[in-house]
């Protein structure tokens, strides 16, 4: 199996694992979300209700992420030559914005409750929060163990929602204990505020990373100077210009450039040169590359120089 074939096999395997984990997590979260919203309403707990709302957004976000994976599998067409893989990035961006908006809403409600703290049923709040924490730990563990929450931004967006719920459950438990022991009702909105601040930070990072991909910025794991120097290390190449590095979707990084080579190179020599560069750039996490070779004078009439010979992998 070649390096490129191994990469495609690996990505397909991880992609399948992501979908399986998301489907199972979606079922668990949706079931408990209903229980927590009802319990939060009767316990009159903002921390519990906010955790339930997070779970509602989780259920939606997990469903959207799962749909994005499936939709992104559609084949490329003449209108969409890279296929629909970027739908995953759009889903991640939407999840980031949704998490940001929900966090702001909970923060505003928490401030209102600090001014007028309501009565909270701490026992019911504690019981449901503990169950919610257990559910969130299970789902988070499944996603970390079986899914690619580090490299796949769509999976990371869904994971952040679950992580937010986990933190929300911890906050609700702490608040319930403080209310039960000391009748400190302010613990409920304070816990919600702390969780909201943490979620705002996480959602901001997700939004920023999604926009970077959509704006075709340089991937964080790619050093463009290292990529260019790798191409220039070939003795036949004298200069490199018009270089671009971007991410098509998640780990699918692309690179294009114009490379000036010696006028005397033959077609066979150009092909060998491009093959060597392809192998070296694969090691730098570049999976799709287009390199245009040209002479110093850009002499298009030359028969021995493959000015327009390019490799797209």
N, C-alpha and C positions, 0 to 999 in steps of 0.2 A: 504494500500500500504506500503510495507516494505521500509526501508531506501535506500537500493540498487536500488529498483525499482523506487523510487522517483528520485534518482540521474540520472538513465538512461532516465527517462521521461524528466527531466529538460534539460539534455544535448541534447536530440533529438530536443526539442523545440527551444533551442538556436541555434542549428545547422541549423534548417530550417530557422530561422530568418536571420542568417548570409547569407545564400544562396539568400534569397529574396532581402535583402539589396544590396548585391553585384551585382545581375542581374540588378536591377534598376539603381544603380550607374554607372555600366558599360555603359548602354545605354546613360545616360546623358553626361558622360565624353567623350565618343567617338564622340558624335555629336558636342560638343563644341571644342574639340581638333582640328577638321578639320578647324573650323572657326578661331581659334587662330593662328594656323600655317600659314594660308594664310594671316591673318592680320599682323602678325609679320614680314612676308617676305616683304610685301608692305610698312610697316612702318619702316623697317630696324632697328628694335629694338631687341637687344640681350636679354634684360629682358623679352620681350614678346615672342620671339622665344624660350628662355629657358623654359618659363612657358608652351609653347605649347609642347616642347619636353617632359617636365615632364608629361603633360597630355597624350602624346603618350605612355610614359612608364606606366602611370596610367592605361590607357585602357588595355594595355597588362597585367599589374600586376593584375588588377581586374579580367580580364578573366582567368588568370592562377590560382588565388585564388579560383575563382568559380569552375574551373575544378578540382582543388585539393580537394575541399569539396565533389564534386560528385564522383571523383575517389576513395576517401578515404572511401566511403560508401560500397565498394565492400566487399563481405563476406570473412572471413578468409579461407585459404586453407591449405592443408598439407604442402605446400611449404612456405606459408606466414601465420604462425600460429596466428600472431597478426593482420592479415588483412593488409590493405593498408593505415592505418591512418597516418603513418609517411610521406606520400606523401605531406601532408599539411606542415610539417616542411621543407621539401625540397623546396616547393614553397616559403615559407617565407625566406629561405636562399637565393634563387635565386633573390627574390625581393630586399633583403637587398644588395646583391652584385650589382645588376643592378642600384639601387639608388646611391650607392657609386661611381660606374664608371661614371654615368651621372654627378654627382656633381663635380667630378674631371675634366671632360671635360669642363663643364661650367666655372669652376674656371680658367682653362688655357685660354679659349677664352676671359674671362673678363680681364685677365692680358694683353692679346694682344690688346684689345680695349682701355685699359687705355693708352697704348703707342701710339696708333693711333685711337683716338675717331672719329667714323663716324657721319654723320648727321642723326638725328633721327626725325621722324614725331611724335611729342609729342601728338597731338590731337587724332590721330588714336590709338596711343599706350594707351592713357588714357581711351578712350571709351571701347576698347576691354578688357583692364585690369579690369575695373569695372565690366563688364559682367562676366569675368572669376572669379572674386572674389565672385560674387553672386552665380555662379554655384558651386564653391568649398565649400562655406559656406553651401549650401543646402545639398550637398553630404556628407560633414563631419558631419553635424547634423544628417542626416539619419543613418550614420554608427555608431555614438556615441549612438544614441537613440535606434536603432533597432538591432545593432550587438554587439558582444562581443569583443570589441577592447582592452580590458584590459587583459583577460585571454587567448584568442585564438591567438596564435602567427601568424597564417596564416592571420587572420582578421587584426591583428595589422600591418603586413607588408603592406597590401593593404591600410590601413588607413594612414600610414606614407607617402605613395606616394601622397595621396589626401591632407594631411596636408602640404606637401612640395609645392604643387601647390598653396594652399591657401596663404602660405607665399610668394611664387613667385609673385602672383597677387598683394599682398600688396606692395612688393618691386617695382614692375613695375608701380603701381599707384604713389608711392612717387617719383620715378625717372621721370615719365612723368610730374608731377607738377613742379618739380625743373627745368626740361628742358624748360617747357613752360613759367615759370615766370622769370628764371634767365639765360636761355640758358646754364645751367650747364650739358653738355653732359656726363661728367664723372659719373653722378648719375646713369646712366644706367648700366655700368659694376660694379660699387660699390654695387648697390642693388643686382646684380646677385651673387657677391662674398659673401655677407652677408648670403643670402639664402643658397648658396652652403655649407658654413661652418656649418650652422644649420642642413642641411640634412646629411652631413658627420657624424656628431655626432649621429643622429638618426639611420642612416643605420648601423653604427658600433655596436650600442646596439642590433639591430635586428640580425645582423650576429652573434654576440657573444652568444645571447640567443639560436639561432638556432643550433649553433655548440655544445653548452652545452647539448642540448637534444640529438643530434645525437651521441655525445660522452658518452651518458648515465651518465651525471653528476647529482649530487643531485639537485632536483628542488629548486628554490629560496624560495618557500613558505613552504618548509618542513625543519624542524629541526630534523636531524637524531638522535641527542642525546635524544630529546623528544620522538621520535618513539621507540628507544631502551629501554628507561626507562619505557615507557608505557607497553612494553612486560614484562620487569623485575618486574613490580609491582605485577604481578600474583605470589602468594605464591608458586605455584607448579614449577615455573621456577627458576632454580638455576644459569643459565648462558646463554648468547646469543653470538653467533659468526657467522662469514661469513655473515655479514649484507650488504645488497645492497638496495639503494633507487634510482629510476630513473623515467624518464617520457617516457611513450610510445608515447603519442601525446597530446599536450596541457594540459588539466586538468587530463588526465588519468595517475595518478601516481601509481607506482608499488613498492612492497617491498618484499624482500625474506631474510630468515635467518635460522640458525640452533639454536634450543633452547634445552638446557639440562634440563630434568625434572627428577622427582623422579622415581626410578626404580619400585616402587610398583603401579604406576598408571595403571588403566584399560583403555580399549578402550573407554568406555563411558565417563570416566573422561577426557580423552584427547580430545574427541569431544566437550565436554562442555567448556574446556579450550580454544580451538581454536575458538569456537563461540564467547566467551567473548572478546578475542583479536581482532577478526574481527570487532565487533561492535565498540570497542574503537579506532581502527586504522581508521575506516571510518570517525570518527569525526576529525581525523588529516589530512583529505584529501588524504587518501590512498585508492584507489579503487580496486586494484588488489594485492593480497598478497599470498605468498607461504611460509609456515612455516614448517620446518622439525623438528620433535621432536625426541630426542635421549637420551639415558641414559649416565651416567658419563663414563662408560666403552665402550659405543657404542656396547652393547651386542645384536647383531642381532638375537640371538637365543631365546631371551626372548619372552614368549607367552603373558605376561601381559602388555608389554610396546609396544606402537605403535610408534616405531622409525621412520617409514616412512609415518606415517599418516600426511597428509598435507591438507591445505585448499587453494583453488584457487578461488577467487571471481572476 
